[in-house]
Amino acid sequence: MYPKNAWYVACTPDEIAEQPLGRKVCGQPIVFYRPAPDRVAALEDFCPHRGAPLSLGRVCDGELTCGYHGLRVGCDGRALSMPGQRVQGFARTRSFPVVERYGFIWVWPGDAALADPARIVHLHWADNPEWAFGGGRYHIGCDYRLMIDNLMDLTHETYVHASSIGQKEIDEAPCKTHMAGDEVITSRFMPGIQAPPFWQMALRMNGLPDDQPVDRWQICHFTPPSHVLIEVGVALAGLGGHEAAADKKVACIVVDFITPETETSIHYFWGMARHFNPQDPTLTARIREGQGKIFAEDRQMLEMQQQNLLHYPERKLLTLNIDAGGVQSRRVIERMMAAELGA
C-alpha cells in the first residue's frame, strides 16, 4: 500500500531529546534515539532477548539499553552486553538509514542499500533567516492517500474550513494540473476577491490593509512518496499576485509531510513557512494555532471518510476534474510500488 524505498519524516528532534521514541513507519515498529547529541540512530523496536520494545529503554553511554533486562544494543544493531550474560551470538537487530535535516528526523524503511540522503526533498526555506516556520503533528486514522487527495484538491476549503480560509471563489476558480517529472502541480488563482478571515489576519500582521480586494493563489506540489508543499498567499489586487513585491503581499508555504503508520493511519506533520515578519514569535504562534485548528477540521472529515470506505468497500467513487492532482499523485505512487516489486 505504500512505497518503502523512500524518505519519510519520522519525528522532530525534540521528540528524541531525552528518551528513545517508538514509532511505526510503513507498518514497521522503529525506535529512534540519540547515541550522541549530534547523532541519530534508528533500530527495529524489538529486543532480541524477549521481544520487548527497545523504545521502553534508555540510552546509556551512547548505547540503547533495553528496559526489560538491560541488554545493550549498538547503533548498528549488534548486541553488546547484558548483566551476567554472554550475548555476542545474538542476531543483529535491524538498523535503518536515518538523517536529521531541516528540523526533522527522516527515515528510510526500505532497502538500506538504496538510501541516498540526496533524495530527501529540498526545503529552500528551512535554513533561510528570511523565513519562519511553525508546525506540529497529528495522528490521523486514514489511508495516507486520502490525505494526499485532500491536499491536492483544495476545493474542500469552501466547506470544511468555511470560517477561516474557505470562500466561494475557490469553487468558482478553475484549477489546472500538470506534471514535472514525478512532481504533480495543481494551481488555482483567484484575482480581485476579498480575503477570508485567516488571510485578513495575515495582511494586518504584515502591515497591509485587510479590507481591500486581493489576488489569491494556491499552488500544490506533490513529490513522492507523500510530501505536499503548497504555495499560498494573497497580494493587494492588481500588483502582480503571486509575483507581487514582498511588501504588497503575504506569502507562505503550507508544509505537509504524510508518513504512513499502517494502511489506515498516518503521522501527519503539518506546518507553515512564511516569508513575512520572520522574526516575530507572536505571529508564528498565532499562525500555528490557527493552522492547527484548520487541520483538526480535516482530521475529523478524513477519519469519517476512511470509516465509510471500510464499511462500503464495494462502492466505486466518482472522479471529477478537480480530482486530477490526487489521481496523478496516486499514479506516481503506483509506479514507485511497481518498481519495488520488480513489476
N, C-alpha and C positions, 0 to 999 in steps of 0.2 A: 504493500500500500504506500510505501514511502521509500525514496532512494536513501541508501546508507552511505554511498561513496560521495559524501558532501560535507561541508562545514555547517554546523548548526550552533546557534547560541545556546549554551547550557545554563549559564548563570551570570551574575555580575560579581565583580571582585569582592564586594562587601559581604556576599553570602558565604565566602570561604575565608574570611579574615581571621577567624579564631578556631573554628571547628570544621571537620570534614562535612561535606554535603552529599547526601544521596539523592540522585535524580534519575528518573528513567527517560532515556532519549531513544526514540525509534524502537521502543519495546525492550531496550537493553538497560538493566539497572547499572548505574555507574556511580562511583564515589569520586568526588573532586576534593582536592586538598592542596595545601602549600607545604612542600618539603623544606622550603626556604622562603623568606619574604618576597623574593623576586622570581619565584618559580611556581609553576602549577603542574600537578600530576592528575591523571585520571586512570582508575583501575575498575575492573569489574567489581561490583559491590557484593562480593561473596568471599567469605573466608574459607580457604581450602581445608581447614581443620573440621569445623562442624557446620559450615554453611551460614554462619551469622553474617549480617550486613556489616561490612567494614566501616560503613558510614556512622555506625554507632560507637566507633572507637575514637582515638585521639592521635595526634601527631607527637611523637617523642624523638627528639634529636634528628628530625628530618625523616623519620620512618613512621609509616602508618601502623598503629598498634590496635589490634582487634580488641573491642571492648568486652569480649566474652571470656577468653582465656589468655590474652596477652601475646598472641602471635604477632611478630613484627614482619612487615612486608615492605620491600623497596619500591622505588618508582617504576622499575622495570617488571614488577610483579613477582620477583623472587622472594620466597620465604627466607627470612634472615635469622630469626632466633625466636625462642619461646622458653619461658622459665622451666628449667629441668628437663627439656626435651631436645631431641635431635630432629630438625625439620628440613635439612638440606635436600632431602629426597622428595619433598613436596612438589607437586606440579605447579608450574608458574601461573600466577593469576594474570589474566589478560589485561594488558595496558592499552590505552587509547591515545592517539595523537591529540594534543590539546595545545591551544595557543591563547595567550592573553593579548588582546588588541582592541583598540577603540573603546575601551571601557567595558568590554565584555569578555567572557571566557568562551572560546569556541572549541567544539569537539568534533572529531571525525569518527562516527560509529561503524564505518565500513572497513574495507581492506586498508590496513595501515600503510602498506607499500605504495598506495596511490595518493596519500595525503600530502598535498603541496600547499603550504601556507599562502603562496601567491594567489591561490584560488579563493581566498576569503574576499568577500565583496568589499570594494574600496569605499570608505566613508570620508569624503573630502572635508567634511565639516568637523570631524571628531577631534582633530588636533589643531584646529584653527581658532585663535582667540577672538576672531570676529563673529564666532558663532557660540551659542549657548545651547545646552541640552538638559532636558529633564524627562524622566520616564518612570516606568515601573513594570511589574509582571502580573499577569492574570493566569490562573489555571482555569481552562475552559473545557467543558465536556463536549467536544465536537471534533469531527474529522478535520484535519488541518486544511484540506482543500476547500472546505466550506468557508473558512476564514479568508483564504485567497480570493474566492469568488466575491465575498463581501467587500474586500478592499479594492478589487479591480473593477467594481461597478458601484459607484458612489451615488447612484440614483436613490438608494435607500435612505440617504440622509434626510430627504424631504419628510419622511415618515417616522423613522426610528429616532432621529435627532431634531425633531421639529422645534424644540425650544432653545437650540444652541447654534448649530451650523446648517440646519436644513432650511430650504426655501424653495418655492415652486419653480423658480428659474432653473434649478438643476434638472427638473423633469423636462423643461422646455428647450434646453440647450442640447444640441446633438453631441454625441461623443464619437471619437474616432480611435481605432485601434490599429497598430502596425507592429511589425517585428523588427528587431535589430539583432541579428544572430539569435541567441536564446533568450534575449530580453524582450518582454512584451510591454508595450507602452500604450496606455489608453489616456486620451486627453479630452478635456471639456473646458471651454472658455465662455464666460458669461459677461458680456460688456454692458455697461450702463445700468447696473442694478443697485438696490440698497443692500448694504452689508447686513448679514444676520448677527444676532447678539454676540457670539464669540468674536467675530471679526470687528465689530464695533468696539469691543473692549481692547482688542489688539491695536486698532487705529489710535485710540486715546492714549494708550501706553507708549506709542511711538510719536506722540505729539501731533497727530493728524486729526482733522475733523471726522466725526463718526456719523454725520448726518448728510453727507454729500454722496452722490452716485459713485460707484466704484466699478472697476473691471475686475472680475474674479476668475481664478483659474484653478484647475485640478489636473495634475499630470501624474498618472500612476505608473510606476516602473516595477514590474515583476522580474526578479532574477532567481534562477534556480539555486537551491531546491525549493525555497519557500520564503524568500525575502520580498517585501513590498515597501518601496520608498515612494512617498507621494509628495510632489512639489505642490504646495498650496499657498494661496495668498490673495490679497486684494491691493489694488492701486487706485488712487484717485482717478476717476474716469477721464479717458482721452489723453493720458500722459504716457502711454506705452504699455499698459497692462503688465504682463509678465516681465517685459523688458524695461519697465519704468525705472527711473533713478531711485536709489535706495531711500532717499528722504521723501519719496512720494508713495511709498508702499510699505506693506508688512509682508514679508516672505518667510516661509517656513518649510521644513521637510518633515512630514509625518513618518516616523520610523516604526516599521512593523517587522519583527523577526518572529517567525512562527515555527516552533520546534515541536514535531510530533512526539507525544509521550506514548500513546497507544493508537490503535486505529480510530478511536473515538474520543481522544482527549489530547490537549496541547498545552505547552507552555508558551504563553503569548507575551513577548517582550515588546512593549509599546513605549513611545516617547515622541517628543517634538524637538527638532533642532531649529533654532530661529536665527535670523540674520538681522536682528534689530535689538538695540539695547542689551547686548550680551552680558554686560557687567551688572545687571540689575537682578539680584537674587529673589527679590519680592515678585518680580514679573515671572521668573522661572517657576516659582512656587504656585502662582495663580494659574499659569497656563497648565502646569502639571495637574493641579486639582480639577480644572475644567475639563481637560482631556481625559482624565481618569473617569469622570462621570460619564462622558460620551462613550468610552469604550465599555463601561459597565452596561450600558444600554445594548450594545452589540452582543455582549456575553449572554444576556437573557434570551435574545432572539435566536442566536446560533445554537444554544443548548436545546431550546424547544424545537428548532428545526431538525436537529440531529435525532431527537426522540421521535419525531414524526416520520423521518426517513427510516428509522429502525422498525417502527410499527407498520409501515406500509412499504415493504421492500420491493413489491411488485409494481409500484407506481412509476410511470415514466414521466420525468419532469420536462417542462417546456424550455426551449432555448430561444431567446429573442436577441435582437441586435445589441441590446445593452449588455448582454452576457458575453460578448466577444472576447473581452480581456480575460475573463475566467476560463473560457473554453480554450483559448490559445495557451494559457498558462498550464492547464491540465495536459495539453498535448506535449508540451516541453517535458513535464514530469514523466509522462508515459514513455517518452523516448529515453530518458535517463534510466528508468527502471528496466526497459527492454535491453539497454546496453549492459546493465549489471547482470542480467540473466543470460546474456550472450545470444539474445534473440536476433 
